[in-house]
Every structure is written in structure tokens, then in C-alpha cells.
Amino acid sequence: MKCANGAQGVFSRICYASYRYSMVFRAAGKIEKCTVALDHPQNLIGYVDSSKGVVLNENANYQWWHSTLQEKCFCRKELLTCFNMRCKKKTLIDGLADSTCSSVSLKIY
């Protein structure tokens, strides 16, 4: 597996919103995670304030980058689906979940 630019291998399919410090800064000052769910309330993780600077809701951000994994998932072919790192929007906004998985912590920085 090549990792130089993330273009190949299993980790190339991780959604950008699954990374702790991946954020979308909107023109009006909103800070969101997912560019597919713009303006959805669960996508909002903070804002830019003229006097306070960047104000993040760490709990909201945590929901996007933290994943748990059951031990039985370690042998799955699609491990990232089990970690829910391919598209967090499916779980957080659409309410969909992988019934075979979802508790070992995984943190992507």
C-alpha cells in the first residue's frame, strides 16, 4: 500500500470529515465538517467571531472524528466501513448505521 499521497490503499477512502482538524470555513463565519451536508444543524461545529476568534464546539467535532469498533470487526474486509470513517454523514445526519459493527476506540488526527 502506498501512503505518500493517500491515493491508494484502504486509507485513501477515509472521508475528510473523519479527521479531527478537517473543517470547512464558510464565508459567513460558520465552521462545518461535511461539504455534502452544508447548513445541516449537526454539521455545524463552531464559528469565527470577530473578537473571540475561532470558537469550536469540541463535543460536536468529536462526533465527527471519533469512532468505536467492536472486536469482531477486525476481521472484516471493509474495516473502514466498520469504523464508520468512509462517510460520517451517513451516521450523524442520515441516521444510518452498519448493524454488524458499532468497542475499541479509534482516533484519527
N, C-alpha and C positions, 0 to 999 in steps of 0.2 A: 504494500500500500504506500503510495506517495502522499506525503503530508506537506510538502513545501508550499503549495498554494491552496490546499484543500480541494483541489479539483477532482480528485479520485478517491475511491475507497468509501467505507461506511461513514466516516466523519464528514464527508463532503455534503451529506444530505441533512445536516443539522440546521434547523431553522435559525436565522439570525436573532430572532426574538428570544431564543432559549439561552442566549448569553447574557450574563449579568449586566454588563456595561454596554450592551447594544440598545440604542434608544433612537427614537425619531423625534427631532425637534421641529415642531410646527411653527409656522410664521406668526401665529397669534400667541405663542408662548407655551402651548401645551407640550408635554413630553409624553410620548406614547411608545409602545413596543412594536406593534404589528402594523405594517403598511397595508394589509388587506382588510383590517378592521378599524380604519380611521374613524374617529369620533364615537366609537362604542365606549360606554362608561367603563367597562372592565379593561379597556386598552390604555386608559389614562393612568400614568404612574407619577405624574408631577407636573410642574410648570416652572417657567422662568419669571422671576419677579424683579422689577427694576431696582428695588432696594435690598432684597434678600438674596438675589442671585438664583441659582438652581435649587429648587425645592422638590425633593423626591419623597414619595410615599414608599418607604422601604418595604412595607408589607405587600403593597401592590406589585412592586417589582419582583419580590421574592416568589410570588405565584407564577411568574413567567420563567424564571431561571432555575428554580429548584424542582427536582424530580425525585420520586421514590420508585423503588424497584423491588419486586418480590424475588426471592432467591430462585424460584422456578423459571424466571425469565432469562437467567444467564445462559441457558442452552438454546434460546430461540434464535432463529436465523435473522430475524429482523429486530435486533436488540434495541435499536433507536426508537422503534415504534413502541416498544415496551417501556422505555424510558420516557416516552412522550416528548421527544426532542425534535421530531420532524415538523410538527405544527402544534404549538401550544394553543392556538386559537380554537382548534377543534375541541379541546377540553374546557378551556376557560370561558369561551364565548358561546360556542355551539352546543356545549353540554354533552359531547360525545366522549366515550371512553373505551379503551381496549379492555374487554371483560376478562381476558386471560391474564392480565397484568394489572397492576395498580392497586420487609420494607427497608431496603437498603438505600441510603441517601446518595445522590449524585449531585455534585455542584459543578457547573461549567462557568469558568471565569473568563 
